[in-house]
Amino acid sequence: MLNPRSEVRYGALGILVSEMKYEARGSSIVVLVYALLGQVLVNCFLHVKTFLALNFVYKLPASRSDLLSNVEQTLSKGHQAEEWMTPNREEITDEEAQFVSELLAEEFAEQLQQLRERCSTMGAMTTVFGAVYKLREQVGEEEYLHNTVRLLGQEGTKALKQFEAKGQAAAIDTAIERLGRAFDLAPEGHTNKRMYSNNLGISHQMRFKRFGKMADIDKAIELTRQAISPGSIHMEDIDKAIELDRKAVDLTPDGHPDKSKYFHNLGSSHQMRFERLGKIVDIIKAIESQWQAVDLTPVGHPNRPMYLNTLGSSHQIRFEHLGEMADISKAVESQYQAVDLTPDGHSNKPIYLNNLGNSYQIRFEHFGGMDDISKAIKSQCQAVDLTPDGHPNKPMYLSNLGNSHVRQFNRLGEIGDIDKAIESQRQAIDLTPDNHPNRPVILANLGTSHIRRFERLGEIEDIDKAIELERMAVDLTPGSHPNKPMYLNSLGISHQMRFERLGKVEDIDKAIELVHRVVDLTPNSHPNKLMYLNNLGRSCQMRFKRLGEMDDISKAIESQCQAVSLTPDGNPDKPMFLNNLGRSHRARFERLSEMADISKAIESQCRAVNLAPNDYPDKPIYLNNIGISHQVRFEHFGDMGDIDIAIANFEQSATSTTGPPNVRFGAARNWISALKLKERIFNIHTQGLRPQHTLINLIPELVWLGAPIRHHFQTIEEVVGSSIHEAVSAAVRAHDLELAVEWMEQGRSIVWSQLRQLRSPLVDLQDAYPFLAQDFQDVQRRIEISWLPRDFGNKTEPAADTLEKQAQAHRRNIRKREDLLTEIRNKKGFESFLRPEKFSVLSKACQGRLTVLLTVSGEHCDALLILPSRSITHLFFQNVSQDVISEMHTLWENSRTSRLKNNLPIQMNTLLELRLRDRGEKAAVVELGPMSSLLADLWDRIVHPIIIMTEKELFDLADDRLPPITWCPSGPLSFLPFHAAGIYGSNSEERISISDYAISSYTPSLMALLSDSTAVQWSRPSILMVTQPSTPGQKPLPGTLCEAEKIMRKAELYEMQPYVHHISQSQATMSAVMEQLKTHGWVHLACHGTQKFPDPIESSFALYDGNLTLESLMQKSMGHVHFAFLSACQTASGDQTIPDEAMHLTSGMLAAGFRSVVGTMWSIEDSVAPEEAEVFYARLFEEGHKSEWKVKPDAAFALHIALKKLREESTGDKDLVRWVPFVHYGI
């Protein structure tokens, strides 16, 4: 009988030992089942000697009684145990554990069954078999597998130690067999899987040393490579791989067919160690070994493409660190050969294409050849197309393709490239599992793409998304991972950019914290250290400009000096480093006025300009910055050479064909400003308007149709600003009045003009090129749909990916439109198609009326008077400057802040209340002296001089009624009530006003007056009347019902009652009103109205179930409508931050197709509206009735008559608020 403690020969089955542990009631039990099966003899004879014994220790829980019963049955059929099977025995020898592992392994089930059949005369074996599987069922699969793996690992490790001690061949074979099974059975993520792999590799190494079989060293290398797969951070594994690879190379004779493979492996291991440690000797050795691999591999060998690909990757890596042109050329050459030698169906072809694309991309970044970036995108597209969605490499191919599109965007500025980048990288994220080691880099790449798009379009959603993605990349990356600093740096830059946009100090603090950490983590030898130093300096410089701490600007200059001094002139980043260093020196000069700083600023920025190629996308930025530095030095020291150099640099920047539009527009503004400075100081008048021409021509790029409407408003407010008025003023001073009118038209109502372009009739184009016209019309319609939100009444926010897809589709349509525009303008006779209109066209809008364009800039306030004859004259207003106009409109526009409201005298506060009140609230009975003073001042300074100058033209226009005047004010003039200018008082003989001389109307632009040329033939109108006497959530407006009754009585009097459709209260929902607008030519809205700041397109009419917004009105284009009466509050007040956009409900009705609109500049009293409406409609109905509705009634004249009645009933200033708010827009 065998002693379990003695040495046992390894047989087919051997000894069965199973150890299971259970936790119950705070105690554990160990169930030991021993079965000894005799040795298997040779020559097909089987002799079995068996005994069974069972020994229980500790107390068994009652819940295990079924298990005990099963085991006791086993005992009843066994033989008596020998003396060594003593009670309370707990030990299990290593030999016993080894055999347990064999029996419990699933692969031995068949052997167990065979043995049971051979031992059928011994019932004990059947019971043992059942007991083993009963135990397995009780303990569960997971614990069973865990114990099996553990026991296999223990036995394998013991055998390895035995071999090390005694050198027995059987022991090393056993170690490899047991550890191999433990490694194979251990699931991914098992705590000891890597240890089993390591020990198995060591075992193969030892067997190789002992017996010299190359298969063992191959297996050792394979296992070591598995340990250093992507995401591994264990340097000992990489070192071990290099040691093994070197042994394989040294032990293999020169003619051996595997020698090239070992050289290739050695090179790959050195490459991996270089990527981790950055020691240049490793990448040199990698290239040497990989060249050997290629040289030893004949053309046609299946491994040659793989070796060429790897060689190319190493050359690419060395180029990125040393910058030698030969390296990137060899990288491209090697990887191109790898692609060329690989057939299309080969599984490695996408890998080689992707890597070739990466090398092309890198060469483009450093040398700028457009052919390289085109080839990069082509190669990476092929890699993506050849790879199925489930393939693990596809996400990285998509991410790299996105990176190439980003690079092309950086050069060409085509927004389509950055959209494609984001689209590819979003796909990459979707295809990458959360725990995949490549997920952080893919997240970071997508974050970078959002940063680039933020820089171009300025949408805050992009920078927020970039921060979110980069934060995820940082959180998913272990602290010691080599990419961690790169992700932290990107996150810091995003916070820096958001600070530039929103001005929140916490963002710049976070940026400095992150980038400072990156600088500390990165060794000086790392090539990215220079960029990190530059970024740290830039962030410190920004915080200095905000907070003024000298430590920040000192740190900025220190960091940027390091970056510049360590960067060779050929490095493509050096111009940026120099430019930023110059900005920091200039910032310190502006604080301390030390000559050395401004000199160093100019020196650094001059080098930046000289090092940057002419087509470099950031060169306009560098030119603009050096221009600013020269101007700053001129302002301090007065050297005329400085201002001349500044002007030259601003001009070069503004007229560049590359660079962001906002930079070039800013340079154009600086160009104009520097010329004015030179003129003022040296009294030198500059001839020509080239800077102004440049500035005006940049507006379409700056306020791009591909950007959201809300972004337009911000751009107009922050960038365009008063620049247009300065340009118009310059044209006036140059006596080019027609050009001044054209520029004024281009610079105002930009959003309305863009919408009007999308709806332009294409009659001429359809006649000449019908198919081209249809294509253009289709794309125009798609743009309008996507530009103007169409989720009317739906408050559910779409998913982020849906919004992204919609925005990208919109921009693709914009690019299609631009291509079609180019094609159309190349056709004879269509060279000016949809270009800004010339004065000859604009003046057609002024026939039959006096049109007054008003502009103010600095010390000049001018009127451009377009006479009924379509000629133009100019009137300069003496002693009227921008400051004077600002004072005049303070009462009308600066009423939103509580500070202003609290500080103004009682009279002004009362007027502010008029702006803040809603319809239905009574005005305080206070003497409103400031209002009458304002109207008198407006009369004396501006309106009366116009009347005097155009007296003859007005007289010629007059017939049985007063002549019409259309006011088109700009800038701060837009909010002044020119229609009410005059001298008012209790003595009627002293009264004089514009209404005594003309009938006033307003227009947001001249083109808005031309739309009437497409009007349908006139006929009796149908009228939609909407009233809301008690809107839910709003104050009651009982006067709206009275208003409706008065209108209906007048309609009945003039036989119009059947043509009036009245809806009120719950009938007047948003959807009902929008639907009714499709079939009625006139509309009367009597309800609450609200002007929204700072989001004017959310201004609205309050209907029964919600707000009918300006945004929803902009969606409509109705050719049949003519007139709207907006008997609500603030429907023509506009937004003071974008005064030239006329962004109010009245203009919205004009954009929707109405030709004539009555609105209100501020709140109206509920009792006044019915009186006004009654007189107004009586006049309209009477005029229409007399002509049998063959002539359009004149809404401006009807309003004039109604206001005249209210004026005549006025007894003083307190009554001005009853009629002044009412204004007419259109024709």
Secondary structure, 3 states (H helix, E strand, C coil): CCCCCCCCCCCCCCEEEEEEEEEECCEEEEEEEEEEECCCCCCCCCCCCEEEEEEEECCCCHHHHHHHHHHHHHHHCCCCCCCCCCCCCCCCCHHHHHHHHHHHCHHHHHHHHHHHHHCCCCHHHHHHHHHHHHHHHHHCHHHHHHHHHHHHHHHHHHHHHHHHHHCCHHHHHHHHHHHHHHHHHCCCCCCCHHHHHHHHHHHHHHHHHHHCCHHHHHHHHHHHHHHCCCCCCCHHHHHHHHHHHHHHHHHCCCCCCCHHHHHHHHHHHHHHHHHHHCCHHHHHHHHHHHHHHHHCCCCCCCCHHHHHHHHHHHHHHHHHHHCCHHHHHHHHHHHHHHHHCCCCCCCCHHHHHHHHHHHHHHHHHHHCCHHHHHHHHHHHHHHHHCCCCCCCCHHHHHHHHHHHHHHHHHHHCCHHHHHHHHHHHHHHHHHCCCCCCCHHHHHHHHHHHHHHHHHHHCCHHHHHHHHHHHHHHHHHCCCCCCCHHHHHHHHHHHHHHHHHHHCCHHHHHHHHHHHHHHHHHCCCCCCCHHHHHHHHHHHHHHHHHHHCCHHHHHHHHHHHHHHHHCCCCCCCCHHHHHHHHHHHHHHHHHHHCCHHHHHHHHHHHHHHHHHCCCCCCCHHHHHHHHHHHHHHHHHHHCCHHHHHHHHHHHHHHHCCCCCCHHHHHHHHHHHHHHHHHHHHHHCCCCCCCHHHHHHHHCHHHHCCCCCCHHHHHHHHHHHHCCHHHHHHHHHHHCCCHHHHHHHHHHCCCHHHHHHHHHCCCCHHHHHHCHHHHHHHHHHHHHHHHHHCCCCCCCCCCCCHHHHHHHHHHHHHHHHHHHHHHHHHHCCCCCCCCCCCCCHHHHHHHHCCCEEEEEEEECCEEEEEEECCCCCEEEEECCCCCHHHHHHHHHHHHCCCCHHHHHHCCHHHHHHHHHHHCCCCCCCCCCCCHHHHHHHHHHHHHHHHHHHHHCHHHHHHHCCCCCCEEEEEECHHHHHCCHHHCEECCCCHHHCEEHHHCCEEEECCCCHHHHHHHHCCCCCCCCEEEEECCCCCCCCCCCHHHHHHHHHHHHHHHCCCHHHEEEEEHHHCCHHHHHHHCCCCCEEEEECEEECCCCCHHHCEEEECCEEEEHHHHHCCCCCCCCEEEEECCCCCCCCCCCHHHCCCHHHHHHHCCCCEEEEECCCCCCCHHHHHHHHHHHHHHHHHHHCCCCCCCCHHHHHHHHHHHHHHCCCCHHHHHHHCCEEEEEC
